[in-house]
Amino acid sequence: MAARVAVRAVAGMLAVAFLTGAVWLAWWLSAERMGAAMGLGPPDGVVLVDRCYEVSDSEGNSDGTNCQGRFTPAGASAGDARPIVVNGTTGKHRAGTRLPVRLVRGVAYEPSSAPAVKYGTGAGAVLVLGAVPAGWLLVGVRRGEAPEVMTLVVGLFIGFAAVAVLGIVVGLLAGLVELAL
């Protein structure tokens, strides 16, 4: 009887650890970047665009547009400008365009849905990796016996599918809103 209580306690603590770790990791990886990409808060400065170019991922698929230019911090003079790349812009901007940007860990973001959706989808995947195993463990704690492993596998599959579908839907809606503006 005491062993059963101990196993339940360990499973409960492990579930809490999974959830805590997933929330912390999703926040650490995505929260600041999503906020910057969504345009939350005042701009950290302005980028005077030199050129914009298409970016592709390691497999050669299009990964959006980046712009290269000179960043001037808010409240600073033009003499304080330094080179920077703006990730995930809303499109190709002409040379000389002034973009208000927010900085996160040395990377500049123009308010744009593309990076916000990308980081949101990544955060959702991390949360699925924590929440599904935690739920699986808590079901075992409640029942007093370990649930089937296939329940965990199916839960992970459904969770990842839901994150992917939600990312696609939000990305399409955000893209339509950006086109309308």
C-alpha positions in Angstrom: 0.0 0.0 0.0 2.8 2.4 0.9 4.6 1.6 -2.3 1.5 2.5 -4.3 1.1 5.8 -2.6 4.8 6.5 -3.2 4.5 5.7 -6.9 1.4 8.0 -7.2 3.3 10.8 -5.5 6.3 10.4 -7.8 4.0 10.3 -10.9 2.2 13.5 -9.7 5.5 15.3 -9.1 6.7 14.2 -12.5 3.6 15.5 -14.1 4.0 18.8 -12.4 7.7 18.9 -13.6 6.6 18.1 -17.2 4.1 21.0 -17.1 6.4 23.4 -15.5 9.3 22.6 -17.8 7.1 22.9 -20.9 5.6 26.2 -19.9 9.0 27.7 -18.9 10.6 26.4 -22.2 7.8 27.7 -24.4 7.9 31.1 -22.6 11.7 31.3 -22.8 11.8 30.3 -26.5 8.9 32.3 -27.8 7.2 34.9 -25.6 9.6 37.8 -26.3 9.9 37.0 -30.0 6.2 36.7 -30.5 5.6 40.0 -28.6 8.1 41.8 -30.8 6.7 40.3 -34.0 3.2 41.3 -33.0 4.3 44.8 -32.3 3.6 44.9 -28.6 5.2 47.8 -26.8 7.0 50.8 -28.1 9.6 50.4 -30.9 13.2 50.1 -29.8 14.3 52.1 -32.9 14.1 52.4 -36.6 15.8 50.6 -39.4 16.6 52.4 -42.7 16.4 49.6 -45.2 19.3 49.0 -47.6 17.9 45.8 -49.3 15.4 43.0 -48.8 15.8 39.4 -49.9 14.0 36.1 -49.7 15.2 33.6 -47.1 15.0 29.8 -47.4 15.3 27.1 -44.8 17.8 24.2 -44.8 15.6 22.2 -47.3 15.3 25.1 -49.7 11.7 26.0 -48.9 10.8 29.7 -48.7 11.1 31.0 -45.1 9.9 34.6 -45.7 11.7 37.9 -46.3 14.5 39.6 -44.4 15.7 43.1 -44.8 19.2 44.4 -44.2 19.7 48.0 -43.1 21.0 50.4 -40.4 19.4 50.4 -37.0 19.1 53.6 -35.0 18.0 53.2 -31.4 15.0 55.2 -30.2 16.1 58.6 -29.0 19.6 58.3 -30.5 21.2 60.2 -33.4 21.9 58.9 -36.8 25.6 58.6 -35.8 24.7 55.8 -33.5 23.3 53.6 -36.3 24.6 50.1 -36.8 24.0 47.4 -39.3 21.2 44.9 -38.6 18.9 42.4 -40.2 15.1 42.6 -39.7 13.7 39.0 -39.6 10.3 38.0 -41.1 9.2 41.3 -42.6 5.8 41.8 -44.2 7.4 41.8 -47.6 10.2 43.4 -49.7 10.6 47.0 -48.8 12.3 49.5 -51.1 15.7 50.9 -50.2 15.3 53.9 -47.9 12.1 52.7 -46.2 12.1 53.4 -42.4 10.8 50.4 -40.4 10.0 50.7 -36.7 11.4 47.6 -35.1 11.5 45.8 -31.7 14.7 44.0 -30.7 14.9 40.7 -29.0 18.3 39.2 -28.2 19.9 41.3 -30.8 17.4 40.4 -33.6 15.1 43.0 -35.0 11.4 42.3 -35.8 9.0 44.4 -37.8 5.3 43.9 -36.7 4.5 40.9 -38.9 2.3 37.8 -38.6 4.9 35.3 -40.1 7.4 35.2 -37.2 4.6 35.5 -34.6 2.8 32.4 -36.1 6.1 30.5 -36.4 7.1 31.1 -32.8 3.5 30.5 -31.6 3.4 27.1 -33.4 6.8 26.2 -31.8 5.5 27.2 -28.4 2.4 25.1 -29.0 4.5 22.0 -29.9 6.6 22.5 -26.7 3.4 22.7 -24.6 2.1 19.5 -26.2 5.3 17.8 -25.3 4.8 18.7 -21.7 1.0 18.6 -21.3 0.3 15.3 -22.9 2.7 13.2 -20.8 1.6 15.1 -17.7 -2.0 14.3 -18.4 -1.1 10.7 -19.1 0.7 10.5 -15.8 -2.2 12.2 -13.9 -4.7 9.7 -15.4 -2.5 6.9 -13.9 -2.4 8.7 -10.6 -6.2 9.0 -10.5 -6.8 5.4 -11.5 -4.0 3.9 -9.4 -2.6 2.1 -12.4 -0.5 3.0 -15.4 -2.5 3.8 -18.6 -1.6 2.2 -21.9 1.4 3.6 -23.7 -0.7 3.9 -26.9 -2.9 6.5 -25.1 0.3 8.6 -24.8 1.2 8.1 -28.4 -2.3 8.9 -29.7 -2.5 12.0 -27.4 0.9 13.3 -28.8 -0.3 12.7 -32.3 -3.6 14.5 -31.8 -1.8 17.4 -29.9 0.7 17.9 -32.7 -2.0 17.7 -35.4 -4.0 20.3 -33.5 -1.0 22.7 -33.2 -0.3 22.3 -36.9 -3.9 22.9 -38.0 -4.2 25.9 -35.6 -0.9 27.3 -36.9 -2.1 27.1 -40.5 -5.5 28.6 -39.7 -4.0 31.5 -37.7 -1.3 32.0 -40.3 -3.9 32.3 -43.1 -6.1 34.6 -41.2 -3.2 36.8 -40.1 -2.0 36.9 -43.7 -5.4 38.0 -44.9 -5.6 40.7 -42.3 -2.1 42.0 -43.4 -3.2 42.1 -47.0 -6.3 44.1 -46.1 -4.2 46.6 -44.2 
